[in-house]
């Protein structure tokens, strides 16, 4: 299965280090970030999970839940969280899916092209790539990012992208490098008159590039 933007995520029931959860019920009325990593007790992943843990208050402020995924098991996840806290300075309170049968990795297309499934495989044979999915309260995929296993993710950018998605729910778009508080773009399908009624002053830079103050 290949997920695309605006697809509804699979309604799987998965096992985590915090018990079983149903993905649609877990998302509920919140936003959600689901991110995969190749393996527990690995260097890049440990730094990434620490980064996500340190952002706990930021996710909460944005009504956003976080869920990690690994092909390792529950007991490894529980032990690994001690290392993550020691290195990252914050305890990861979010759950980690124990995807040892690759059900979620396959459903979300998180495996590299050359993955193998030999008898007696280890996580190294079928390690998930570093994928990130931002999910809306409607259970649909709003954004996807995929990194190779060798490159750590920039969670400040993921946070910025989440802000942009939540801002776009107001009927606007965000420009390159946009940050909270900066002006936003009026979509081409919206007339200047309608934009003035809805947003106030419209700054016309080009006929097709118009900006307004960010809605609150």
C-alpha positions in Angstrom: 0.0 0.0 0.0 1.2 3.5 -0.8 -0.1 6.4 1.2 -0.5 9.8 -0.4 -1.5 13.2 1.0 -5.2 13.3 1.8 -5.4 9.5 2.1 -7.0 8.2 5.3 -4.5 6.3 7.4 -5.1 2.6 7.9 -7.2 1.9 11.0 -4.8 -0.6 12.5 -4.7 -1.9 16.1 -1.0 -2.0 17.1 1.0 -3.2 20.1 3.1 -0.6 21.9 5.2 -0.3 25.0 2.1 1.3 26.6 -0.3 -1.4 25.5 -2.5 -1.9 22.4 -4.0 1.1 20.6 -6.3 1.6 17.7 -4.9 4.3 15.4 -8.1 6.1 14.5 -9.2 6.1 18.2 -5.8 7.2 19.2 -5.8 10.2 16.9 -9.3 11.1 18.0 -10.0 14.9 17.6 -6.3 15.7 17.7 -3.5 16.2 15.2 -0.9 13.5 15.3 2.7 12.8 14.3 3.7 9.2 13.5 7.4 8.6 12.9 9.4 5.5 12.2 13.0 4.7 12.9 15.2 1.7 11.9 16.1 0.1 15.2 16.3 0.5 19.0 19.6 1.2 20.6 21.1 3.0 17.6 22.9 6.4 17.7 20.9 8.6 15.3 17.5 7.2 16.6 18.5 7.9 20.2 19.2 11.6 19.4 15.9 11.9 17.5 13.8 10.4 20.2 15.4 12.8 22.7 14.6 15.7 20.4 10.9 14.6 20.2 10.8 14.2 24.0 12.1 17.7 24.6 9.3 19.1 22.5 6.6 17.6 24.6 5.1 20.9 25.7 5.2 22.2 22.1 3.2 19.1 20.8 0.7 19.6 23.7 0.3 23.3 22.9 -0.7 22.3 19.3 -3.1 19.6 20.4 -0.8 17.0 18.8 -0.1 13.4 19.8 3.2 11.6 18.9 3.7 8.0 18.1 7.0 6.3 17.4 7.5 3.0 15.4 10.2 0.4 15.5 10.6 -3.2 14.3 11.9 -4.1 17.7 9.8 -5.4 20.6 8.1 -4.0 23.6 10.8 -4.9 26.1 13.5 -3.3 24.0 11.4 -0.1 23.7 11.1 0.1 27.5 14.8 -0.4 28.1 15.8 2.0 25.3 13.8 4.8 26.8 16.3 5.0 29.7 19.1 5.6 27.2 17.0 8.3 25.4 16.3 10.1 28.6 20.0 10.0 29.6 21.2 11.4 26.3 18.3 13.7 25.5 17.5 15.1 28.9 13.8 14.3 28.7 11.8 11.1 29.2 9.8 10.0 26.1 6.3 9.7 27.4 4.8 8.8 24.0 4.3 5.2 23.0 6.5 3.3 20.6 4.8 0.7 18.3 6.5 -2.8 18.4 6.1 -3.5 14.7 8.1 -6.7 14.7 5.7 -8.2 12.0 6.1 -5.1 9.8 2.3 -4.7 9.6 2.5 -0.9 10.1 5.7 -0.4 8.2 4.1 -2.1 5.1 0.7 -0.3 5.6 2.4 3.1 5.7 5.1 2.2 3.1 8.0 2.8 5.5 10.4 0.2 4.1 13.2 0.9 1.6 13.1 -0.5 -1.9 15.7 -3.2 -1.1 14.3 -4.6 2.1 14.3 -8.4 2.6 12.3 -10.9 4.6 14.6 -13.9 5.1 13.9 -16.7 7.5 15.1 -15.8 11.0 15.4 -12.1 9.9 16.7 -9.4 12.2 15.6 -5.8 12.3 18.7 -5.0 10.3 17.3 -7.0 7.3 14.1 -4.9 7.1 14.8 -1.7 9.0 12.2 1.1 8.4 13.5 4.3 6.8 13.0 7.6 8.7 9.4 8.5 7.8 7.3 11.2 9.3 3.5 11.5 8.8 1.5 14.5 10.1 -2.1 13.4 10.5 -5.1 15.7 10.8 -8.1 15.2 13.1 -9.9 13.8 10.1 -7.4 10.9 10.1 -6.0 12.0 6.8 -2.3 12.4 5.9 -1.5 16.1 5.7 2.3 15.9 5.2 4.9 13.2 4.6 8.7 13.4 4.9 11.1 10.5 4.3 14.8 10.5 5.2 17.5 7.8 4.6 18.6 5.9 7.7 21.9 7.9 7.8 20.3 11.4 8.1 18.8 12.6 11.4 15.5 14.5 11.1 15.1 18.2 12.0 12.2 18.2 14.4 12.2 22.0 14.5 11.2 21.9 10.8 8.6 19.3 11.6 7.2 21.6 14.2 7.2 24.5 11.8 5.4 22.4 9.2 2.8 21.4 11.7 2.3 25.1 12.5 1.9 25.8 8.7 -0.6 23.0 8.3 -2.7 24.3 11.2 -2.5 27.8 9.8 -3.6 26.6 6.4 -6.8 25.3 8.0 -7.8 29.0 8.0 -8.0 29.0 4.2 -4.5 30.5 3.6 -1.1 29.2 2.5 2.3 29.8 3.9 5.4 31.0 2.0 8.9 29.6 2.1 10.6 29.6 5.5 7.3 30.9 7.1 7.3 31.2 10.9 4.4 31.8 13.3 3.4 35.5 13.3 4.5 36.2 9.8 2.2 37.1 6.9 0.5 34.4 4.9 -0.5 33.9 1.3 -4.0 34.3 -0.1 -4.7 31.2 -2.4 -5.2 32.1 -6.1 -8.8 30.8 -6.0 -9.8 33.5 -3.5 -10.6 36.9 -5.0 -9.0 40.0 -3.5 -12.4 41.3 -2.5 -13.2 38.1 -0.6 -9.8 38.1 1.0 -10.3 41.7 2.2 -13.6 40.7 3.7 -12.2 37.7 5.5 -8.7 38.8 6.4 -8.5 42.6 6.1 -5.8 44.4 4.2 -4.4 42.5 1.2 -0.8 43.3 0.1 -0.6 42.6 -3.7 3.1 41.8 -4.6 2.3 40.2 -7.9 -1.2 39.5 -9.5 -0.9 35.9 -8.2 1.0 36.6 -5.0 -1.0 38.4 -2.3 -0.4 38.4 1.4 -2.4 39.2 4.5 -1.7 39.2 8.2 -1.9 35.7 9.7 -5.3 34.9 11.1 -5.4 34.3 14.8 
